[in-house]
Amino acid sequence: MMTSDESTPAPRLIETGAALQAHCESLRDTAWLGVDTEFLRVNTYYPRLCLLQLANPDGIVLLDPVKIGHLDPLRGVLADTGIVKIVHAARQDLEVMVQHGVGLPAPVFDTQLAAAFCGHGEQLSYAHLVQSLSGISLAKSETRTNWCERPLRPEQIQYAADDVRYLGMLYESLHAELVTGGKLDWLQQECALLADPDQYQNLPELAYRRLKRGQSLDVAAQHRLSRLAEWRERTAQRIDLPREWVLPNAALFDLAGLESLDITALHQIDSLRPRQRGRWGGELIAALRGAGDDGEPLWPDAGRLSARQTDLRRRLTTLVQHCAQQHKMSASLLATRQDLDRLVRGDRTVAVLHGWRRAAVGDALLAALEDQPESPVSNPG
């Protein structure tokens, strides 16, 4: 078994703004750029960017934002559409870069997504994919390291460099497979969605959507839960603490279940810790006073599928699986069970009916739906 290739040039650590500026200027003519980040998000709301790794055909550099302070010169490089930015499982890295003012890279080639399109499996780790395509085994010793501590140890530097060292190799291999399979455009469409900055905004007014059990509450309680979730999100952002440190989900639901709230009622909430009660009691009461009830549920109550709809979903599932086999990719990448549930209820806004999925399987699903002797739709779209 091969291990990390130690014959390649050692990574260069950049710790000053001047060195960063010079390196960014040297990247103007590069064809691709591998990108990865190391960050911490243990006791804060916002992730702390500790290291940013870049690789191109000329070598690897590690940018140290702890010492540099800002990475402004990098914005132009990441925005250069002539340079393909290669990232593995891009979403978290892109979120961190957006929140630290570096901007969104474009265009992006996500090697985890590409592997799924090529039939290598979904949600593959970087180490697993490198092992699968090259036989190289990567070290795992620094997976739980504190990347913000300085100085960086040689083992950390090696580990961080390895995280981008093989992105170019993965890109070239997967790109060739995508071209051969006629799926490069599909991947490009999917990766283009990663460049939408709205995906990385944690809007407080929409924080309730993370609370999946909200649909089990009555409408009034749903609106109270929404106000509480919004208050918690704004508070967590303001004081830079994890949401659950401000208030646990259990407390949000317990509080939302109360039709009226005062200091006395707060003491009946076992999921609310004494310190949280003392610190946030007044704000929680104020937040709930502003909770309205316009009669509209915040979570649609779709109810159970009828027997006919369940049978139709089963047939659509078989169709999706058949298309997935034809395209040599995972069925869930084409359409999820939730997508199919929404289809049989009449929803025509689902992702499977748009973009590359429409050609891959969406038209076939629509044809199967229209071929029914009686409409299975309970909620026409």
C-alpha angles and dihedrals in degrees: 000000000000122000131203110311105252093179092077118094115284115256117260119231115219115201105160135066092234093055090047092051091051093049093049090053089052090057096063095102100036116121097211139012126202112215133192137155137210114209143158126228105164107115101011137072094224119055116246112229107222103167138004118202125203129186131182133159089282098056147279131300129186116211115209109208090177088070102025094050099205133029099206096138088062094064094078093049093050091047094049103112090199090069119070110220111214116205133163115225088352105191101084093042091050092048090053092049092049093050091050094051098249092118133224119305117232135225099025128193108197108201093197091056091043091053090053092050089051093052098251092125138272128280093010114176118239091246092050092050093048089049092048097049101034109016090237116140116213125210118251099192097109101046092112099035125132101247094188094063116103139249098039113229120234089248091056092049091050092048093048092048092050089056089070101022095091101034091097091052091048091048094052094046097045094041090057091049092050092050092049091049094045091239103112092101090050092056092045090054091050094046091048088065088063089065092065106108091202089073091067099049116103097206109196093214089060097044091105090071090075090062101083096182091063092097089068091066127085117256096263092050090048090058092047089050090050092054092048093048091049091050091049093049093050091046093048091049093047097050095029098235130134114271094243090052090059094046130340120238090245090061091050091056094043091051093045089055092064116092091203130019134201136150091276092054090050089065090060092061106094092185089061110086118223092245092052091046092053096044101040106022096105094044092049092053091048092049093052092049087064094051109117130195114212092172094252119116115233091213116049111238101221095171124202123320116254119245089259093050091047090053091049092049089052090055092047089050090055090050092051091049091051092051090047090055090050092051093039094233140110116288092223090059087062099042136346126219088254089055091054093046089055092047095055089049090056102260110147097177095080119124094244089071094055139066120349093345091063091062095039098051113331097089090049090051092050091049090052091050093049091048091068115114089220127025113259091197117120098172110035114215 
